């Protein structure tokens, strides 16, 4: 069974493969396109924001842009 860190790293790589620069990205979009759970998607989304690979959500719908 994969560890949480390994799952996060795998999902992160898959997100960067699926989504291209300028694409809309949000936790629900990650869930649907990657078939992952909410909490894993949220953790990876937050790590991408903290690493400045995506912009912080500017409104309440949570949609951001991949840089």
Sine and cosine of phi, psi and omega as CSV:
sin_phi,cos_phi,sin_psi,cos_psi,sin_omega,cos_omega
0.00,0.00,0.70,-0.72,-0.03,-1.00
-0.95,0.32,0.57,-0.82,0.09,-1.00
-0.97,0.24,0.27,-0.96,0.00,-1.00
-0.87,0.50,-0.66,0.75,0.00,-1.00
-0.90,0.44,-0.64,0.77,0.01,-1.00
-0.91,0.41,-0.66,0.75,0.04,-1.00
-0.90,0.44,-0.68,0.73,0.01,-1.00
-0.89,0.46,-0.69,0.72,-0.01,-1.00
-0.91,0.41,-0.66,0.75,0.03,-1.00
-0.90,0.44,-0.71,0.71,0.00,-1.00
-0.91,0.41,-0.65,0.76,0.02,-1.00
-0.86,0.51,-0.72,0.69,0.02,-1.00
-0.89,0.45,-0.66,0.75,-0.01,-1.00
-0.91,0.40,-0.64,0.77,0.04,-1.00
-0.88,0.48,-0.73,0.69,-0.02,-1.00
-0.92,0.39,-0.39,0.92,0.10,-1.00
-0.98,0.22,-0.69,0.72,-0.08,-1.00
-0.96,0.27,-0.71,0.71,-0.09,-1.00
-1.00,-0.08,0.68,-0.73,0.00,-1.00
-0.96,-0.28,0.27,-0.96,0.00,-1.00
-0.81,0.58,0.75,-0.66,0.01,-1.00
1.00,-0.03,-0.20,0.98,0.02,-1.00
-0.93,0.36,0.54,-0.84,0.18,-0.98
-0.93,0.36,0.61,-0.79,0.02,-1.00
-0.55,-0.83,0.66,-0.75,0.04,-1.00
-0.45,-0.89,0.19,-0.98,0.02,-1.00
-0.86,0.50,-0.74,0.67,0.03,-1.00
-0.88,0.47,-0.57,0.82,0.06,-1.00
-0.91,0.41,-0.65,0.76,0.04,-1.00
-0.89,0.46,-0.71,0.71,0.01,-1.00
-0.84,0.55,-0.75,0.66,-0.07,-1.00
-0.93,0.36,-0.74,0.67,-0.09,-1.00
-0.97,0.26,-0.48,0.88,-0.04,-1.00
-0.97,-0.25,-0.07,1.00,-0.01,-1.00
0.80,0.60,0.79,0.62,0.00,-1.00
-0.86,-0.51,0.25,-0.97,0.01,-1.00
-0.97,0.25,0.26,-0.96,-0.06,-1.00
-0.89,0.46,-0.76,0.65,-0.13,-0.99
-0.92,0.39,-0.63,0.78,0.07,-1.00
-0.91,0.42,-0.70,0.71,0.02,-1.00
-0.87,0.48,-0.66,0.75,0.00,-1.00
-0.90,0.43,-0.71,0.71,0.00,-1.00
-0.88,0.48,-0.69,0.72,-0.02,-1.00
-0.93,0.37,-0.66,0.75,0.05,-1.00
-0.84,0.55,-0.74,0.67,0.00,-1.00
-0.90,0.44,-0.60,0.80,0.03,-1.00
-0.93,0.37,-0.58,0.81,0.06,-1.00
-0.92,0.38,-0.60,0.80,0.07,-1.00
-0.91,0.41,-0.73,0.69,-0.04,-1.00
-0.92,0.40,-0.48,0.88,0.07,-1.00
-1.00,0.08,0.07,1.00,0.03,-1.00
0.86,0.52,0.54,0.84,0.10,-0.99
-1.00,0.04,-0.36,0.93,0.12,-0.99
-0.73,-0.68,0.43,-0.90,0.04,-1.00
-0.96,0.28,0.47,-0.89,0.12,-0.99
-0.92,0.40,0.58,-0.82,0.07,-1.00
-0.86,0.50,0.74,-0.67,-0.05,-1.00
-1.00,-0.08,-0.18,0.98,0.00,-1.00
-0.65,-0.76,-0.05,-1.00,-0.12,-0.99
-0.97,0.23,-0.22,0.98,-0.01,-1.00
-0.98,0.19,-0.19,0.98,0.10,-0.99
0.98,0.20,0.14,0.99,-0.01,-1.00
-1.00,0.08,0.75,-0.66,0.01,-1.00
-0.84,-0.54,-0.02,-1.00,0.07,-1.00
-0.88,-0.48,0.67,-0.74,0.12,-0.99
-0.97,0.23,0.72,-0.69,-0.02,-1.00
-0.98,0.18,0.00,0.00,0.00,0.00
